[in-house]
Amino acid sequence: MVQLALSRAEAVAGHAVSVVLGANAAQIAPGLARSSVTLVINRGWAEGLASSIRAGIEQLPGHTGGALLLLADQCAVTSADLQRLIDVWCRDRQAIVSAQYAGGWGVPAIFPRSSFPALLALRGDQGARALLRNPAGRRVGVPMPSAAIDIDTVQELEALERPPVSQ
């Protein structure tokens, strides 16, 4: 799933991709050795998702205007979905541009530099959802039903890979 998300991110962002690894970094990192991504090891992974967001934001170059957050377990999100987010953000670089699905706002999302302090203040396993629900600035949504599919167990992955039953 990491390789899939990485290939889709690289298709739209080229070499400007960082991968934050946590609990299984030692197993996953060798598989990324040939890619041009920046690997970020989150040693505080046990805290939860917020620590991975902080680790990724902290390593960004000072001139970075925005950051696209994408989770590897959202395996149905395509590079075309990501490109739509980027296209909208390029028209309003001060807005948070977020996927809309399942009746709400979520990642993938692009956060402008002005949102970085709020991302760095996140704690625990809540991710950026609170910022997406109550943004300090403008928020623009991009309908993205594919983002509603996320894989949290081996059984969910197997079900997704299973061919549909013919009727």
N, C-alpha and C positions, 0 to 999 in steps of 0.2 A: 504494500500500500504506500510505503514511503517513496519507492521508486516511481510509482504512478503519479503521485502528487508532485514529485520533483520534476518529472518530465513535463507535466502540464504547466507548472510554474515557470520552468525554463523556456517553454515555448512563447511565453508572453514577456518575460523579464530578462531573458538571456542570462548573463553571468551575475546579475544583481540578485541572487537568491541565497538565502541563508536557511539552514536546516538546524533546528534546535532539537537535540537528542537528550534524553534523560535516563531513565532506569535501564534501558537496554542499549545504551550507547556503544558499549564494547562489541556487541553483536552486529549492530546496524552500520556503524561507521566504516568498516572495511568494504562494505558493498557500495559506498559512496565515494571511495577513494579516486575513482576515475572521472568523477564529475567535477565541474568547476565551481560548485557551491562553497559557501563559507560554512564550515561546521562549527556549531556552538554547542558546547557540552554544558548542560544545566545540572550542576552538582546538587542543586536544591530541589530536584524534581519531586521529592516526597511531599513537599508543600502543596503541590497541585499545579494546575494549568497557569495560574498567575505567575509563578516563578519562571515558566518557560517563556511567557510573553515578555517579562522583564529582561530575561537573558538575551532574547532576540533584539529587543529595542536598544539595550545598552551597547550592543556591538555595532550598531549602525554608524556609518560615517557622519560627521557633523553637518554635511551639506544635504543630507537626505530630506526630501520634502514630504515623504509619506511612506507608510509601510502597509503592505498587503498581508493580512493574517489569513493563513489557510491551514486547516487541520488535515493531517494525512488520512484520518478515518472517514472523510467526506469523499469517498471514492467515486461518486457519480458526478462530481463537479468537473467540468471539462475546461480545456484551455479557452474555448470560446466563451464560456461563462466568465472566466477571469478577465478576458479581453473586454467584455461588456462593462465590467466594473471599472477597469482602467479607462476606457473611453469616457465614461460618465465622470470619473474623477478628474480627467484632464480638462473637462469643461468647468470644473469648480474645485480647485485644489485646496480650498479651505474647508470643504465639507467632508464629513464621514460618509463614505459610500459603502453601503452594506447590502448583502443579499437579503431578500425578503422571501420567507417560506414558512409554511405551517402557521400562518397567521401572525408572524412576528418578524423581528430583525435578528440577523445572526451573521456569523462568518461563513464564507470569506467576506472580508471587509477591508477597505482601505482607510487608514487613519492618517490625517494630515499631521505634520510636525507639531502643530499646536495641541494635539491630543496626547503626545508622548508623555508629558508629566502625569496625566491621569492613568495611562497604561502602566507607567512605572510605579504608581501607587497601589496597583491591584495586589490583593493578597488572597491566598487560599486556592480553592479549586473552582472559582467562579468564572474565570476567563473574562472576556471583554463584554459579556452580555449586558452588564449594568450600564456600561458606557453607551451601548447601542440603544438601550431602552430610554435613557435619559441623557442625551448628548449635551455637552456644554454649548456647542455651536450648531451649525447646519448639519442635517442628515438627509441623505438621498438614498432611496431604495431602488434596487434592481431586482425584479422578480426572478427567482431562481429556485424552482421546485427541486432541482437535483441536489441542492445543498441540504435538504431534509433527510437524505439518506446518509447515515453514518454507521460505521461498523464498530461495535464495541466487544463482540465475542467471536470466537471461531465459528460458532453455529450461524451467526448472521452473515459472515463472509461466505460460508459454504452455501447458504440459501441464495445469496446474490449470484454466486457463480453457477448454480444449478440451472440448466436450461428450463425454460417455461414448459409446463405440461400442455400438450396439445389436446384440444377438445374435439 
